[in-house]
Amino acid sequence: MQGLKATWQIESSFRLEVYLFIILAPLGLFLGQNPVEQFLLVSVLILVLIVEVLNSAIEAVVDRWGPEFHDMAGRAKDMGSAAVFLSDVNAIVCWVLILWPAFNKDS
């Protein structure tokens, strides 16, 4: 719980993702047509939060190691950010693939 508290206090992107989770998770439970869809719509949102916490941990360790610039430190931070981006893309793709047929019935 201390890790979640620290991430909440330090990372504005994590707070934004939590706010989105609070809005989208109930929506996913409502819009999912069956338990599998509901699980997928909510679990990809949780995955985004998990990856954001791990990215924040990587950044904290790199920043703690030293303030001077190092190629490998920059690479580690960039890779962590890329993981967050990929988890965001994964969530969007999941939501679109599950919800598109429901909203595109008339076409």
Residue pairs with C-beta under 8 A, 6 or more apart in sequence:
3 53
3 57
4 53
7 14
7 52
7 53
7 56
8 14
8 15
8 18
10 56
11 52
11 56
13 52
13 84
14 49
14 52
14 53
14 56
17 48
17 49
17 52
18 49
20 45
21 45
21 46
21 48
21 49
24 41
24 45
25 41
25 42
25 45
27 41
28 38
28 41
28 42
28 45
28 95
29 38
29 41
29 42
31 37
31 41
31 98
31 99
31 102
32 38
32 39
32 40
32 41
32 98
33 102
37 98
40 94
40 98
41 94
41 95
41 98
41 99
44 87
44 90
44 91
44 94
44 95
45 91
47 87
47 90
47 91
48 84
48 87
48 88
48 91
50 87
51 83
51 84
51 86
51 87
52 84
52 87
54 80
54 83
55 80
55 81
55 83
55 84
58 76
58 77
58 79
58 80
59 77
59 80
62 73
62 76
62 77
65 73
66 73
